[in-house]
Amino acid sequence: MRFVSWLVFLLFLNAFHGFAQDSILMHSPDRKIEVIYFPAQVGYAVKYQGLPLLGLSRMGVHRSDGDFTDKIKLIKIRPDIQVTDDYELTSGKKRHISYKAIRTVIETENGKGSRMNIIFQLSNDGLAFCYEFPDTTNHSYQITGEATSFHFYPQTRGWLQPKADAQTGFEHSNPSYEAHYMMDRSLDSLPFNNNGWVYPALFKYRDIWLLITEAGLGRSYCGTSLQQAETKYDYRINFPQPAEKIPGKALLPESALPWKTPWRVIALGSLKTITESTLGTDLALPSKIKDTKYIKPGKASWSWILRKDAGTVFNVQKAYIDFAADMHWNYCLIDAGWDKSIGYDSVQILTDYAKKKQVGLLLWYNSAGDWNTVKFTPRDRLLTHNSRVEEFARLEKMGIKGIKVDFFGGDGKSMINYAEDILVDAAAYHLLVNFHGATLPRGLQRTYPNFITAEAVLGYEMITFSQDNADAAPAHMVMCAFARNAFDPMDFTPMNLYKIPHIKRATTACFELATSVVFLSGIQHYASSPEGMKHVPGYIKSFLRNLPDSWEDIRFLGGTPGKDFLVARKSGNTWYLAGINGEKKDKELVLDLSFLTGKNGDLYYCPSDNEANTILTRKISLTGNKELSLKLHGNDGFIAVFED
């Protein structure tokens, strides 16, 4: 039956697209994923367990010296090889990761005789492909566009975030990947968005899910997005808008040869497969940093989230250092304007004080330049290598542990390189780096382990700005767990357990507490205050004091994008289970916990009257049972802890 189904699929494509018979069939190690490449059409199609997922989708690039999208001659198909990779991440969904895939290299050349290799890698959790130009030159070429596309079928639905136009928004600081998702939409109902749709982009066809992103940008490429193409069911690779660069520097990909482009990545299968997948880092460039002893994930106190600019003063920061120390958190972040409202000399006093409390300080910087008009300082101190070295040397001498760099200008090649330059220089002075108002990391945390997290999300600060954002937060946070946080660290700055000034929180305290486990970030900056924590029960403080700073493994327990998310994360011999309900209705859950049968644990939950700031706890047992039944109220959450 599978042969007949695939044959019918090929005949369908041949009838409607004029296919030649020549094709190249590839499959994943478990043979569930099949990709077929059609040389005459310079295109590919994807099938999963006998079900066609992507129809004829285009491939190739437009290079400044010639076209690699049409009339490409097939030269050779290299024998398939097994690809394996074992690596570790300082923080993420898994610590020790093993990647296995089958690689197929298809050698081609265009009408001018210039060579292009198309490289496919298929693993059990998805597929990836990239382009390689193997010739050698001493001069550079530009890629002016990609023909690469993804052709979906009409029943496909999408969960997508629009990318804002460059130079819009607060002080011309867009795009910063800060928008709500359009969720569970038919593709023909999605509007055309000028600057495309950001990664990771989630799609569903029948019962199969696809998550599309990119990895391994390197220094030669720009960041890209998705954009509607020939039809509303075709999405192509979209290059950034002209303003998304450092003025006078490169926007588009550019390199001498040989040259390898970034990976186009499609994780696919069940939601469990996608949520547990590590393809976003599997295909990222390996670490370029040798000395990583200073890189320590952790948790941070942060005054700005509730106190805003008025809190960036000496006494408040001292109180937040005490707060971090009391909660056994590793860091305290001092935000924008510290150089003027506190000053270097007084920050040194705070640093020395924090060191005695075993707390490290993190300092905010404006990325500056002509791409934003943000007045916040320090500004312009990171623009050149010389100014960075001077500043970073000073910070290392002071004992500062890391920096938060804000308000980048987009996805152009020069902007991507600027971020990497900061990471390189920061590593030389043993500084951790957090990018805010920035683009998606795309696996950068593997390449530069001192890159500890990034915003690139409509995060908690937006909840503190507007009741509309607060009301939309439950579904949005569930969606972020499935998409934005799928592969890369996300500095959502979650977890307010008490009150937000001038805002009525839509979530219960249990939902908020659960985000401490649901969300992944190398440093988790919490939206909690010393005053608010006084209203939190002692057993919750104890839980937060003992919460791991990083995770070793993951199990997806269930959920639906925008509706609910249930996950288990492992640290040592302890499993932390967490769930959040993004809908305003009660749900009865039955969780398969067969991997925990016989264990006893602690459950943190909200009472039946659903008081927003009340968290209760009780003992639970899985002795002789492999399932856990519990009730989640509307916009509610839970945590359960099982240890040996």
N, C-alpha and C positions, 0 to 999 in steps of 0.2 A: 504493500500500500504506500509506503514512503517513496518508493521509486516512481510509482504512478503519480503521486502528488507532486513530486519535484519535476517530473516530465511535463505535467499539465502546467505548472508554473512557468517553465521555460517556453512552452508553446504560447502561453498567454503573452509573455514578454516579447517573443518573436513576432507575434501577430500585431501587437500594438506599437512596437518600437523598431521594427525592422532589423532584429538581431541577426548577425551571422551565427553560424553554429559553433564556432570556436569559442571555448570558455575554459576557465580555470577554476576548479572546485577546491575549496579549502575547508577545514573543519577544526573544531576545538579538540583538545585531548579526549574529552568524554563524548565527542561526536554529536553533541546536542546543538551546537552552533555551526551553521554552514554559511560560507561566504562564496559567492561566485563572481569572478571577474570576467568581463567581456572586453577583450582587446579591441575589437572593431569599434565599440561604442565608448571606449575609455570610461567604463563605468562598472559599478558593482551592485550586488543585491544581497540581502541577508535573510536567513531563514533560521527559526529556532524550533527544535523538536517537530519538524515537519510543517511548521506554520510560517509562510512568508511574512516577514516583518517590514522590510524595506524593499521597495521596487527599484527599478533601474535608477541609480544615483550616480551623478557625474563625479569625475575625478580630474586631477591635473591642476596646473598653475599657469599663470601668465607671467613670464619672466621678461625683463627689459630687453633681452636680446632675441626673444622668440617665444612662440606659443607651445605649451605642453598640455593642451587640452583636446586637440583634434588631430586626426591623421597621425596618430602615434603608432609607430611600428613595433611589434613585439619581436624582441631579439632572442630572449632566453628566459626560461623558468628555472631558477636554481632549485636543487633538491631541498625539500623541507628539512629544517633543523629544529631540535628541541632547545628551547631557551629556558634557562633557570637563573634565578637570582634570589639571594638571601640577604636581608638587610634588617637593620633595627631603626626604629624611630624613637626619639626622645619623648615625644608625646603623640597621641593619636588613638585610634580605635584598637590598634594592636601594637605590641612592642616588637616582637620577632615575626618577621614576615617572609614567607616563601612564595615566589612567583614562578609559575610554570606555564609555558606557552609554546605553540608551534609557529615558527616563522617561515613565511614564504616570500621570496624576493623575485619580483618580475622585472626583468631588464627591458627597457624600451628606448627608443630614440625618436626625435621629432624630424620634420622634413629637412632640417638643416644638418642633421647628423649629430645633434647634441643629445647626450644621454640623460635619461631619468630612470631611476629605479623606484618602483612602487613596493613598499615593504608592508606586509600584513603580519600581525601577530594575534593569534587566537588563543585565549585562555578559557577556562571553564566558566568564568564570570563575565566574559565579554570579548570585544575585539578592538584592535587599534590599527591604524595605518598612518604612514607618513611617506614623504617623497625625499629621495636622495639624489643629488647630482654628483656623480663620481669623478667627473673630469677635474683637472687641476688647472687653475689660472692664478695669475698674480694681480688681477683686477677684480673689482666687485660688480655684482649684478643686483638688481632689485626684483623682488616679486611684487607686482602691481595688483595682483588679485588671485583668488583661488576659484576654480570651478567646482571644488569639492561641495557636494550636496548630500542631503538625506531626503529620500522620497518616501513619504508616509502614505498609508492607505486611508481612505476617507473615514473609516470608523475610529481612527486614532484620536486620542484626547491628549491635551497638553496641560502641564503645570509650569508656567513660564514667568520669568521676571523681566519687565522691560528695562532696557538700558537708557538712561537719561541722555539727552543731547549735551554735548560738551559746552562748557562755559555758561550753563544755566544753574539755577538754584542758589543757595547761600553763597554770597561773595564769589560767584562764578566758579564754584568748586566741583561741579558735576563733570563727568560721571563718577559716582562713588559707590555704585552697586547698592543703593539704598532705596528700594521700592518694594511695594507689596507684590506678591505673586498673583497672576491671573490663574485660578485653579480649576481644574477639571473642565476645561473648555474644549469644544470641538474645534479643530484647526481652522475650519472655514468661518468660525465666529471671532477669531482673534484679529484685532486690527493690525494694520501695518504700522510698525514703530520705526521712526526715523533712524535710530541708532541700534536697532536690532534687539535681541533677547540674550541675556547673560547666561553663562554657564554656572553650575550644571543645570541643564534643561531636562526636565522629566516628561516622558511620554508613556502612554499605555495603548497597546493594541490588543483588543480582546483581553486575555488574562496575562499578557506578557508586558513587562515594564522595560523601558530603555532610559538610561541616564547618559546624556551626551556632555562631554567636556573636552579639554585639551590639556596636555602635559608636556614638559620638556621644552619650554620656550627657548632657553639659552639666551645669548646676547644678540643673536642675529635676527630675531623675529619680533613682531608686535603681538599684543594680545588681540584675540578676535572674539566675535560673538556669532550668533545665528541670526539670519534674516530670511523672511519669505522671499522665494525666488519666482520661478515661472508660474506656479500655481500656489494656492494656499496650503497645499500638501507637500510642497518642496521647500526645504530650508537649506540655505547655502552658507558658506563661511563668509562672515562680514568683517571687513577691515575697519579700524577706528576712523572717526571723523578727523578732518584736517587739524582741528585745534587740540587734539589729544597728544600733544608732544611738547618738548621743551623748545621754545622759539628758536628758530635757526638750526635745529637739529632734526634727526631722522624721525619720520612717521612710519614708513613702510619697511618691511623686511629687506635686509641688505647684507650681502656676504660675498667673499671670494669663494672659489670652488676648491676642494669638495665642500658640499653643504648638505645638511640634513634638516628638514623642517620639523616642527613640533608634531607630536602624535595627536591624531584625532581619535578620541576615545569613546567607545560605546559600551557601558556596562549594561548587561541585559539578563533577563530571567525573571524570577520572582522578586518581590520586595525584600525578602530575606537575603537573596543572593546579592542584590545591589547594596543593601545596607551594610552587609558584612564585607563587601568588596574593598580592596585596596588599590584598584587600578590607577587611581589618580596619583599615587606615589610610586607604584610599581614601574610606571613609565616615565617618572621624573628623572632628572639627571642625578647621579650619585653625589654624595657629600663632597664638597670642595674644602671642607674645614677639617684639619687634623686634630687640633686641640679643642676638645669638647667638654673638658672636665668642669668648666665653669657654668655650663648650661644646665640649669635646674628648673624644671617646670614647677608650678605652684599656684597659689591663690593670693589675691591682693585686695587690700582695702583701697577705696577710691572716693574722695569727697565730692568731686565735680558732678557726679551723676545726680545727686540730690541738692547740693548746695550751689552748684554752678560757679561762676567766676568769683563770687564773694567769698567762697571757701578757700581760695588759694592764698592763704595767709599763714604765718608761722604757727600761731596757736592751734588753728584747726588741723594743720598737717601733723603737728605733734600729737594731737588727740587721735588722729587716724593711724599714726604709728603705734600708739598704745592699743588701739582697737585691733590692729593686725597682730600684735604680739599676744594679746589676750585670746584671740581666736586661733593662735598657732599658725597664722598665715605668713607666707614667706616674704611678701612684698607690700609696698605702699606706693601708689602712683600719685605724683604731684603734677597737676595738669597745667593748661595754658596760662601764660603770664607770670610764672614763678620767678623769672629772672628780674622782673620789675617789682612785683608785690612782696617777694621774699628776698631775692638776691643770692648770688653765688655764696657769699660768706655765711649767710644764715642757713642756706641749704647745706653747707658743710657742717654746721652745728647740728642740723637735723639728721644728717647722714651718720655722724658720730653717735648721736643719741639712738638712732635706729639700730646701728650695729650692736650696741650693748643689749638691745632687745631681740637680737637675731632676726631683724627685719631689713631687707634691702630696699633701697629707693630707686624708683623709675621716674624719669623726667620727660616731659612733653616738648616737642619741637614742631614748628611750622616748616613744611617742606619748602615753602616760599617760592621764589621765582616769579616770572611774569604770568603764570597760568592761573593764579588766584589772586584775589584782592583782599584776602583775610589779613587783618591787622594784628592778630594775636602773635605774641613773641614767646620764646626766641625765634627769630626769623632770619633767613639767609645764611645761617651758619653751617648748613650741610651741602651747599650748592657745589663746592669744588672739593677735590681731594685734599688740597692743602688746608682749607678751612675745616673740613671734617677731622683731619688728623689732629689739628690744633685743639678742637673742641673735645674730641674723644679722649685724647691724652689727658686733658684736664679732668674729664669725668672719671676716668679710671683712677687717677691720683686721688680724687675726692672719695672714691669708694662707691660710686654710683653703679648699679647693676644693669641698667638697661634704659632704652629710650623708646618713646612713642612718637612716631612721625606722622603728621596729619596733612590732609588737603593736597593729595597728589592730583595730577591733571589728566589721567586717562590711560589709554592702552597703547599709545604709540611706542615705537621701538626705543626712542630716547628716554621715555618715561619708564619703561621696563628696565632699561639699563641703569637709570638713576637709582632705582630701588636696589638693584643688585650691587651697585657701587657702595651704597650705604651699608649693606650687609657685609661686604668684603672688608671695609675699613672698620666697621664696628667689631668684627671678629678679631681683628688685630689688637684691639684694646679690651677684649673680653666683655663686650656689651651685648645684652639681649636686645632684640628689635621687635617692635609691634607697629604695624602699618595701619593707620586709620585714614578714612576718606580715600580709600585705595581700591585697587582692582583685586579680583580673585587671586589667591596665591598660586593655583595651578601646580601644586606639588613642591613649591619652593622650600617648604620646611624640610624636605629630604636633602635638597642640594645645599642649603645653608641652615644647619640645625640651630644656629643662634637666632634665626627667624622663628619667633615663638608663637605669634598669632597675628591675625589681621581682622579688621572690622569687615568691610565689604558686605555689609548687611544693614537693613533698617532695624537697628538694634534698640536697646532699652532706653537710650537717651531720647529717642523719638516718642516713646511711650510717656516720658516725663514732660514732653512738650505739648501734647494734644490728647484730648479725651477720645477723639476718633481713632488715633493709633492705639490707645489703651484698649478700646473696645475690640479692635481687630487683632489684638496681640495673641490670644489663645490659638486661633487657627494659623496665624502667621508663624508663630514659634514652632508649631508642629511641622509646618511646611519647611521651615529652615532646617530642622533636624533631618528631614529626608533629602533635601537638595543642597543648600549652601554648605552645610556641615558634613556632607557625605564623604569627602576626601580631605578637606582642608580645615585647619583650625579656624574657629569663628569667635571673635571677641564681641559677643552679643552683650556682654556685661550684665548677666542675668541676676535673678534672685533678690527681690525685695520682699522681706517677710513681714513688713509692717505697713507703713503708709508712704505715699508719694505726695509731695506738696501740690495742692490744687488739682489733683487727679484722683478719680475713683478707680481703683484697680479692678479689672474684670476677672482676674484669676484668684483662686484660693491660695492660701499660704502653702498648701501641699503641692499645688502646681508649681509654684515658685521654687520650693525646695527641690522638687524633682528635676528642675533644669540644671541643678548643680551636677547631676549625673548624666542627664540626656545630652547636654551640650559639651562639645569638645574644644578645648583651648589650652595652649601650652601654659599660659597664665590666665586664670579665670578671675577677671575683675568683677567683684560682686557689687550689686546695686543696693547694698545695705549700709546702714549708718550705726555708729555707736549707740545713739539714742534709740533707734528702732530695735536693736538687738536686746535692749533691756526688757522688751516686751515678749521675748522669745523664751520658751521653757528651757530649763537647764539641759534636758536630754537632747534638745535640738542643737544647742551650742556644742555639746559633747560630740554629736554626730558630725557637725561641721569641722570641729577641731581634728577629728580622726579621718575625715574624708581623704582618700588618696589624691596625690597630685598628678598621677598618670595612671594609665590602664594597660593591661597586658592582653586582654582578649575581649571579644564581643559576641553576644548572641541576640539576634533580633527575635522578639517575642510576638510581634504583631503590630497592626496599625494600618492606617490609610492616610495618604498625604492630605494635610489640611484638616484632618478629623481627629486622629489620635496616633500616638507613637509610644511603643512599649519596647524596652531594651534591657539587657543584662550586661553589665561590664565587670570584668574580673581584675582584682589586684591581689597578688599573693594567693592565699587560699580562700579569699573572701569574694563573694559575688554580690554586687549591688544591682538591684532591679529597680527600674524607674519607669513611670508612665505618666503621660500628660494627655488630657482630653481637651481638644480644641473646639469642641461643640458645646452649646449651651443646653445639653440634655444629659440625663443620667444614663449610664451604661453598666451593664452586668458583664464582667470579664471572667473568662475561664482560661487560665494560662497553663500551658504545658511546661512543667518544670521537672520533667523526668531526669534531667541532668543534676537535679538537686534532691532527688528522692532520699528520704531518711534524715534530712537536715532540719534543724530548727533555726528560726530567724526572728527578726524584729520588723514589724510593719509600722510605717508612719503614714497616717491617713487623716482625713478631715471628718468631723462628725456629721451626722445625718442632717442637722439643721444648717449645715453648709456655711457656718460663720467664716468669713473670709480670712481671718487671721488666727484661726485655731488649728493646732496640729496635735493629734493624739497618737499614742503608741501602744502596741500590744504584741505579745508573743504569738508566733505562728509556728506550726509544725507540719512537715511533709513526711512524717513517719508513716510508712505504709500507704503513701499517697504520692502521686506524681503531678497533681493539678492543684492550682490555687484559684479559688473563686473570690472575687471581691467586687465591690461596687464603686464606680467613679461617678461623682456628681458632675454637673455641668461645669466646664472650665476648671476641672479639678485635676489632682494628680496624686501619686503615691510613691513611696520608696520602701523597698524591703531589702534587708541585709541578711545574708546567710554566710556563716563562716564555720570552718571546721572547729 
